[in-house]
Amino acid sequence: MRWLNLAAAWTAACAVRSVAFELDVNDKDSIKAGATLAADGMMHYYSGNLPGNIPGILPGPYYWWEVGAMFGGLMDYWWYTGNDTWNDIVMQGMLHQIGDDGMVMPKNQTTTEGNDDQAFWAIATMMATERGFPNPPSNKPQWLAVTQTVFNLQATRWDDANCNGGLRWQIFTWNNGYNYKNTVSNGCFFQLATRLARYTGNSTYEDWANKIWDWSFESGLISEDYRFYDGLDITSNCTVNHNQWSYNAGLYLAGSAFMYNITTGSEQAKWKKRVDGILWMAGVFFHPQQSDIMYEAICEPYPRGCNTDQKSFKAYFSRWLALTTQMAPYTAEIIMPKLKTSAVAALGTCVGGTDGVTCGLKWYKGDWGAWDGSYGVGEQMSVMEVAQSLLIPGMPAPFTADFGGNSTGDPAAGGGGDNPQLNAIVDLSRPTAGQKAGAAFATLTVLSMTGYMVYYMVT
């Protein structure tokens, strides 16, 4: 497998060049071929399906959450292209990491799993529910029930005692970031609420969506002009960190589009205003000199660059931009041209590596057919997602329980403040020596990342 000796392979590959993929944005076969090229490259990094390996785990430096995100992308890949090559691997990995209790809290992830990590897996199970992805065996937790379990668990973690509400970043007290309330955790929770509201018709989820939005705005994580900031620190008087990331805007954009889709009258007008505001401000994530080409503004142009997680953010931004065009169809005339231009530029970077088709990170550089030397799961996934998003026109909208959906739910699963199943996983207040060591390593990693983060605000 290529990932076994990455350093040597990629060092030797720097001079390798290939003919860039020339995407025809008006040809579905060309789009499918481009998405497949990127997906194949992405799956070279995954070996969880091989004997002796753990399903649903990527090798370092990738964290657990990114596999859930990757599996969600592969579900869309199947949905858009009709290619089921990866479906069995996705099923195997999803079921292994979800566990028989359906809570998506594997014991070996307690040193790194935050609310955002858990939610990215739940977004994947929500996608499986809405897309009609093959159901798990009848003796396993079903996609909708897993999504509801995670949502209910996260609802029990809503923290009114600090900063008047919101989810903390971390679930476990010993992990670095427990005193931080980040926008991505709350944005994932918001999007899950909106999608569950639409799928089930249960107004409780709609109430939660309003509650999460209102707190996000009142706390300063969302600005008056629809900028989405990174998070706030409980120990520093709820001070907001003003870094902006594309996936935060994407989370709230798609969630707002779901709310626009299921409301009427003044409520719909309220959500339309939010969709429009977010979409306008999301222009910051398209390069100022290459105005329709997506980029991660806070890290891509700078010498330190993006870390492993950040290299994948454009994947989810692309995914949620496309989804917005279905939930709020009037946005397609704004969104689709940017996705098309970005997809052409993205596939133009897929000329690197030993295989000559490895995709890069910086799509905006204007040197079509050149590779910037960046490689990995995030780069491949981002190209796959932006390419396959071009196939969304004419595709059926996400299913609901009344139209097309057939996943079994459990609206009470995981709920309750004193959950014996949750308490049985691990004693939340007393970490083991191994957990302390793992958390210390994670802390050092986060601190090293924070040390070079560049403050960025659009003026």
Buried (B, 14 or more C-beta within 10 A) or exposed (E): EBBEEBEEBBEEBEEBEBEBBEBEBEEBEBBBBBBBBBBBBBBBBBBBBEEEEEBBBBBEEBBBBBBBBBBBBBBBBBBBBEBEBBBEBBBBBBBBBBBEBBBBBBEEBBBBBBBBBBBBBBBBBBBBBBBBBEBBEEEBBBBBBBBBBBBBBBBEBBEEEBBEBBBBBBBBEBBBBBBBBBBBBBBBBBBBBBBBBBBBEBEEBBEBBBBBBEBBBEBBBBBEEBBBBBBBBBEEEBEBBBBBBBBBBBBBBBBBBBBBBBBEEEBBEBBBEBBBBBBEBBEBBBBEEBEBBBBBBBBBBEEEBBBBBBBBBBBBBBBBBBBBBBBBEEBBEBBBEBBBBBBBBBBBBBBBBEBBBBBBBBBBBEEBBBBBBBBBBBBBBBBBBBBBBBBBEEEEBBBBBEEEBEBEBBBEBBBEEEBEBBEEBBEEEEBEEEBEEBBEEBBEBBEEBEEEBEEBEEE
